[in-house]
Amino acid sequence: KKSFNEEIVNYQNVQNQNKQQEQNMRDIIKELKHELDEKNTYSHNIAKQNQINIKKRADIQDKLNEQNKNSKKLHSKAIKLQSELKTIRPQFEELQENLLKIRNEN
């Protein structure tokens, strides 16, 4: 049989162990909360950066579409001008020949 004092000491030891374990658990919980906060902050920042990148991509795509549209207009205009040039060139060459003839006659 244990003496009353031994039981009290044993009880106190158990209480101290329980307090130490409880403190260890609090420390672990505190550390996990801190880690979770960091991960949430990181996740929030990544999501925010992702939204910014999506907006930039959309803006770039809009500019690209506009440039493509303008390029098609310019290409169409260039084809039209080339066609006009083909039509005018023989007339220009004829005028040039007539001008040379008139100069040679004078």
Secondary structure by P-SEA (a helix, b strand, c coil): cccaaaaaaaaaaaaaaaaaaaaaaaaaaaaaaaaaaaaaaaaaaaaaaaaaaaaaaaaaaaaaaaaaaaaaaaaaaaaaaaaaaaaaaaaaaaaaaaaaaaaaac
